[in-house]
Amino acid sequence: GTAEMSAAQRASAAVVMALAPVCVERFQRAPEVSANLAALKKADSWSQGDFVEKGGWATAPGGKASDHVSAVAKACATLLAAA
């Protein structure tokens, strides 16, 4: 049970680490990137992930939402805000 849960957590973290850079690229290629980046940086850290998620940039290519969208959005927002 514990090993299975640990493996699932590692797999989830790997998915987030793989998709966060894709999210950043999608964000940067979107129209009005400057305005979006300003709005992202203006939002508090708790809301930045929600902003990215609502913008659709954290959704995996192909438009299919996954269980990891919120985690990807938070990681993506962190990367974007630090840039």
Secondary structure, DSSP 8 states (H G I E B T S, - for coil): -HHHHHHHHHHHHHHHHHHHHHHHHHHHHSTTHHHHHHHHHHS-HHHHHHHHHHHTTTS-TTS---TTHHHHHHHHHHHHHH-
